[in-house]
Amino acid sequence: MTDYVALSAGYLWIKAAHLIAMVCWFAGLFYLPRLFVYHRAAADPIGRERFAVMESRLFRIIMNPAMVATLVFGIWALVETWQVYRTAAWLWTKVALVVLLVGYHHYCIRIMRTLAAGDRAPGEKFLRLFNEIPTAVLIAVIVLAVVKPF
């Protein structure tokens, strides 16, 4: 059975919109933690303020709308394919990883607010490791969605 058995052409547009939104969301998930590293290392108040503005705009203008669109189109795609994939273990593993990413997204809010307030934020080493989490999750999600290993 292929992915496209009994699926409408409309589903393919939903899937395309889901993928576009996901790419935009991940762009932010990759870049925002890197900004945290630079923000944490900034020595002058003007530099710290600049990073706070950049982080806030990235989060509000790109990441939040992209996350919402990813979730909306992903749920819509799930509804459209429910009979085909409802028992697929790979899908539920992917959903668990998306829930993890939403938690990561919201933890970014906490770090962003801590840095903007000038409070003690996590160290650079933690932030550098934190920056790698979306990459690992993206690899897993793509393998699950494309290969469907189980």
Secondary structure, DSSP 8 states (H G I E B T S, - for coil): --TTTT--HHHHHHHHHHHHHHHHHHHHHHHHHHHHHHHHH--SHHHHHHHHHHHHHIIIIIIHHHHHHHHHHHHHHHHHTHHHHTT-HHHHHHHHHHHHHHHHHHHHHHHHHHHHHT-----HHHHHHHTTHHHHHHHHHHHHHHH---
